Amino acid sequence: MSREVPAWLQPLAAAAAELRPDELSRFHPPADGGRPSAVLVLFADGPTGPEVLLIERASTMRSHAGQPAFPGGAADPGDGGPVGTALREAAEEVGLDSASVQVITTLPALWLPPSGFVVTPVLAWWHTPHAVRALDPAEVAAVALVPITELVDPANRTNVLHPSGYVGPAFDVSGMLVWGFTAGLLDRLLASGGWALPWDTSRLHRVR
C-alpha cells in the first residue's frame, strides 16, 4: 500500500523526479559496459528530525574499502531491476525489512569509474523504522542513521582532495568522513530537498 511521504520529504520527492544525470554527477555511464548496481538512499524520521541511513564498508572490501556509503551493490539476475537490487542488498547488509520501506523514485544511473559500476540510486522513505545492524563484518563495518541537521551543519562540511586529482564535497559526521560518490550524491540531494546551508567551500581535507 502506498503511503503519503511526510511533508519534510515532499520537496525532495518532487525535485528527484526531474533531476538530470549532469545534476547528480560529472561521471556518466559509458554507452556500453559497466556492471549494473543500485544503492538505497533511505530517509527516516528520527528523534531529532530527518535522518539518512549510511553504512561503513569493511576495510577488506575490494573496492571503496573502509568508505561510508549507502547500502547497495551489484545486481543479481533475479532482482528485477534497481529497486529489487537496492532492497535485497540492504536486507543482506543490515537486515532491512523491505516491507518497512516505500520507494519514492529511482534516480538516473551514474558511473563509478574506480569500480566500473553503473549505479542507480533508489530514493526511499523508511516509514516503519526498526533495528538494523551490520550482518556480515566482511562487508559492513558499521551502520549509522545520520541526522540531516548534522549533514548540513557548516562545521561538518569540507571538500576532499584525492591523490588521483579528484576534488569533491565531504561530510565529517558520526565519526565518519563521507566523501566520493556518496558525498557527491548527498550534496545534491540536500540542495534539492531545500536543506542545504551555506558553508566554507574553501575548506580542504586530503584523503588517500
N, C-alpha and C positions, 0 to 999 in steps of 0.2 A: 504494500500500500504506500502510495506516495504521500509524503508529509510536506507541509509548508516549511521552508527553511526559515530560521529565525531572522528577525529584522536586521541584526548586525551583519549577517552573511549575504543578505539580498543584493547589496551593491556589487559585491564581487561576483555573485552568481550571474547577475545581469551583464557585467562587463566581460566575464570569461567567455561568454558565447560569441563575442565579437573580436576576441584577441587574435592577432595575426602572428605567424611564426617569428617575423622580424621584431615583434614587440616583446618576445619572450627570450630570444637567444640570437646571438650572431652566428651560431653554428646550425646550418640547415642540413637535413638528411641528404645523402647522395641520391642520384637518380636511380641507382640500383645498389644492392648490397646493404650491409649493416644488419645487425641482429635485432629483431623486434623485441621490445621490452616495455614495461609500464611501471609507473610509480603511483602511489596513493597519497594525494595531498589531502589529509584528513583534518578537518576543523571540528572543534567541540566547544561546548560551554564548560568553562572551568570555574573553580571557586572564586577567582579574581577577574573573570571575563573570558573572552575567546582564547582558545589555545590551538596549537597545531602539533600533530604527532611526528616526532623525529626519532630515528634510531642512530646509533653509532656503529658503524661497520667494524667487524673484528679486524685486528691488526694483521691477521694471517690471510686475509682475502686477496685474491689475485689482482683485483682492480679496485681503486679507490679505498685501499686498506686504511682503517682507522678513521675514516672521514664520517662526519654526520651526514645523514641522507634521509630521504623519505623511504618508507617501506616499499619494496618493489624488487623487480628483477626480470630475467629473461622469460619470454613467452614459451608456454608449452602447447603442443598441438591441440589439446583438449580444452584450452581456456576459452575459446570462442571470441577472442578479441581482447583489447586492452583492459576493459573493465574486469573481465574474468582473471586476467593475469595479475592485476594490481590487488584484487581481493584475495586471490589464492596466496600470493607472496606474503601479504600482510598476515594472513592466517598462519602460514608456516613460520614466519619470523617472530611474531609477537603474540600469536593466539587470538587475533582479532576475529570476532564473530561477524560474518558478512550481513547477518540479519539486523545488526545494530547500526548499519550504515545506509545512508541514502546517497546514491551517486547523483551529482548535480550535472556534470558535463565532462567530456574529455576535451583536453586542450590539443593544439596542433603538435604533431610529432616533432621531436627535436633530436639533434645529433650530438653524441658524446664522442669526440674524436679519440680520447685516450683509450676507451674500451671498445669502440666500434658499435656501441648500442644505438639504435634508433628508439628513443624513449617517448612514450605517450603519457603525459601527466593526467591522472584521473582526479578531478576535484570532487570532494565528497563531504558530507556532514555526518558526524557521529552523533546521531540523535539519542542513542542509549549507551552511554559510555560504560565500560566495565574494566576490570583489572586486566592489564596486559604486561608481558614481560618478555625478556629475551629467551626464546625457546632453545636455540642452538648457539652456544658460545662460539662455535667455529664460524658462525656467520654474523651474529649480532652481539656486540659487547655491552650495549646499554640501550634503554628506551627512555624517552623523555617527552612529556607534554609541556611544550614551551608556550608561555603566555604571549599573546600578541603585544602586550604592553612592554615586555622585555625586548622583543624583536625590534620594535620601533623606537625604543629609548635611544636618543642620540649618543649617550655614553657607551652603548653597546655596539655602535656601528663603526665600521672601518672598511678599508679596501685591503686586498691582499695582492702581493706580488710573488709569483711563482718563478723559479729559475727558467722555465720554458718561455717566459715573457708574458704569460697570462696575467692580466690585472682585472680584478672584479670585486664586487661588493662582498662583505662578510659580516657575520654577527657573532659577537662574543657573549654567548648565553648558556645558562645551565651547565657551566663547566666545559662547554664545547666551543670550538671555533668552527662555525658553519661557513663554508666557502664553496667555490666551484659551482657546479651545475645547480646544486640545491639552493645555495645562497642567491644565485642569479635569478632563479625562478621565484623564490620567496620575495626578493626585492621588487619584482614586477607585480606580483600578486598583492603585496601590501599596498603598493601605489594604486592598483586598480580597485582595491576594496575601500580606498579612502582612509587608510590607517597611517600611511607614511608621514613622518615628521622630518623637518629639515635637520641635517646633520653635517658634520665637518668632513666633506669629501676629500680633503687633503690628507687625512689620516691614512697611514700605510703600514701594513704588517707583512713581513716577509715570511713565506712558508717554504717548506722543502718537499 
